[in-house]
């Protein structure tokens, strides 16, 4: 019998929003668990341990990740302000064309080539630096961690970090003066005035998952799903009945009413009808609610009217 996992944001993201009567009853009667590690480690088994984003997405984008180390150098928009600068957009949000990406890369390639790194872009929104496998790199923050925050709080530190901060500054100067950005600004589009380095890694030896299909709008999640030989598909507008062990990545959702109407209530209806054997609600803060049809007999358990931690 198939099951469904809903991957959800931390419970605090929903504030004081309330559960509907049916969802409150099901969650009140559910088995409660505490997930260990991050959500990605509860979805994928990766060896060596870690989250090697650049290498895995490169393998899906270009199929040539095996012999090198990789670093994402995604196009980004940084806005200066009175206290410094903030990362406001990167990657897909910039809606670059392949032609624009190629023109932006042209003056950047010699900058990184002089350091022994090759820069290219198999897709307009995902740019990569090819590095020697033995390259020593500082810790880089993901763009999601830095989005909207003070840029300088998320730049790499230490002696190795200094080198990358210098490269970033040179890249920003090059991009600031690029004619593509003049044309984008004239057309009311966001300029590309920076890069974001992140995801440094080599291709893992092993990626596996218990799910047969993973639905997500996160390109990294879909790349790991493909590496694990699972079906990797964009997230649909709402839950739909289908077979197999399925995971739906809903970490971006903030409207609890929408989440319940389009996802939780339909999957619970499938559970009542015997279409699925188990529904798991996995929250980013580690809370997990495992719901099964037989739990309807737990009539002594009170409904969970709030999902607040």
Steps between C-alpha positions, in 0.01 A plus 500: 500500500647841402571777749544877479743737671436874517825690561401816686661818641562548872174524695579854614468614137122466526474735799157486666314346204248232599442145389168387356295254707588197287873571486507585872338164583738302276811671636382462858471123450823464301824337615744777582870468432804723509700495180878491534728717287377731226206424275732412213656220708153362570431481127837393355774263610824659377855363533727666596262691729417853401303698244722514187277732302738633235627158389156336495328782310795516260464130429134546416565814292806384307585138593873576552535542878695183580861612455503847662386698799225755438384831639179675405562862395142600431406840354364731770366846572637684803357835608721738698342670801610727783632205703674310222329285236228236478449200274154550346486255208696217341472224244155441351359821652713705258341336193818518291497379142773269375631784282520741796677238711756438224576873469533547875736204526735619228696758708474288817671192355850655486463623859449146629720341235799685643444314827475164323120469517266454204168687507203390290120493501316192367179686591450880523422486873762248618864597450790277606869517577696184423773450764773242564362218714753579774414874514476639853195720540343698785143444617246671274142582599214409271319791332178407682678565831625839382195623307392838636777504760814709533734367232814535711364273774489212250832533319769233561749566779864419572805500268323299228191714539706814436595370157137439407385835633762662274380299199142599577594869513674477163202319349264768633706777337497311169124443513420855611651637179350239267277634217252214556409659831442837335257334259327307778461815710355687200248218457403510868674171580716419800873534423756227566762678709646216707557127530418266786752227579351195671459121502870405469528124455606194308255245369387269785562127488140414587160674488184305585144566612201291601270712281411398147386851401604841637304813406684828561566841349847496659745409224748361756240262645411381150869447417546283809180310415636428153832388650305261723315360194165639619258679270576873538212728404382858557251552781138491376246762603333260744512143626390228261456127546775281354691188594837446664689662783461872428650812652361850447735790581283773654765682703419830329133506608403758766118501466367225727149522355635442149724216622205324660255552214735403218720240667425369849123452470521327157773260615302420817200423278719251311602351834134449601422346159790255526697657214803558725614314811684781676533878489803671658511872573868587541574850634837673464529543878513119540136431594344209311137384504441151357132446421342158428139399441486281814563802720137607461426272797715717727189696594643588842765726347409865472521687167816702447357846439838669461821374347710748694813339648 
